[in-house]
Amino acid sequence: MADTNTETLRRTALHPLHVLYGAKLVPFAGYEMPVQFPEGVKEEHIWTRSDAGLFDVSHMGPSFLTLASGMRRDPAAHEEIAALIETLVPSDIKGLKPGQARLTVLLNAEGGILDDLIITRPYEEDRQGELYIVVNGAMKDQDWGIFETALTGKAVLTRADDGVLVALQGPKAEKVLSAYFPECAGLKFMECRRLELNGETFVVSRCGYTGEDGFEVWGRAAAGTELAGLLLDDPCVRPIGLGARDSLRLEAGLCLYGHDLAPEISPVEADLAWVIQKRRREAGDFPGAARILRELKDGPARKRVGIRPLERAPAREGTEIFVGGEAVGVVTSGGFGPSIDAPVTMGYVAAAHAAPGTKIDLMVRGKARPAEIASLPFIPARYKR
């Protein structure tokens, strides 16, 4: 989960807390980020599944996109801002209910994925004409540049990555967070509200990246830092690093941009066709629609799949996949799943070999290792529906 970029690294507002809790810090997406704390990745992973883990995700790209004419109470304002963003993504943003969030993908002209992102319609009546958008940290400059170029004069983008964004994940997350935001207990998966604490406004979303129930909370730097400290004072909560974040999302079958998603991969190939709702499929008015609609009709040539190595050694990114001595695909993410005490892997294979149970070989250090195609996710999601 570390990159090797030697540029001057940024630090999030929570950096002092990372140091206080003994984090091992590594370069990631241009930031100095905690990969693990003294308990270790396995213990952090298991704690998140049983209690509540707090992740610093302030390196991500939270932002607010607002009509150039400003916000207003008129629901038509939402339709206007949604129509603008729908020129870049294939999801039904117009159809979002107040306070509803939706995962989608930013597409290039060929239907390839430039990033995955979450777009939220504000719940508050007086904020219609605005969207709360969170993009991936490593891609935020690219994404924001695309928004500003495509929507110049029509909408205004306000970056919010100078604040604090934390993810509180795990079965005890609701109990912990509701002590500060009682209203959060009423939220369901992919719902969002602006909530007040000590005179400060926070954006609280019931979502996450672990397969567990949980929340992502954005606030201004000082207020967000104070909130993080309060959460970590709870005995149910421990700080969690990028290492466990990766193993948790792998078990949950969730994609990581730059690994499982890339500009040459379409949503259909990535098993993300569900982000394209019926209205958008019928209209075919999004970038790369010709390719994507063709793949929806005829099926893609390759598919993202889960893979279960049948030995203890995990298969890492770049490992070739063979069937009968023929190369049929490649691993894009791999590691060890502490919750199932076994290696977990994702990758792309030719569609003819994508059925669960298909026997394959993973070429690990020049030796074929047995594995089989598996259904995703490896651990069932526990979202609050």
Beta strands, then each sheet from edge to edge (+ up, - down):
strand 1: 24-28
strand 2: 31-36
strand 3: 52-56
strand 4: 61-67
strand 5: 101-107
strand 6: 113-120
strand 7: 130-135
strand 8: 155-159
strand 9: 164-169
strand 10: 192-197
strand 11: 200-205
strand 12: 214-219
strand 13: 237-239
strand 14: 302-309
strand 15: 320-323
strand 16: 326-337
strand 17: 342-350
strand 18: 359-364
strand 19: 367-374
sheet 1: 1+ 2-
sheet 2: 10+ 11- 12+ 9- 3+ 13+
sheet 3: 5+ 6- 7+ 4- 8+
sheet 4: 14+ 17- 16+ 15- 18+ 19- 14+
end
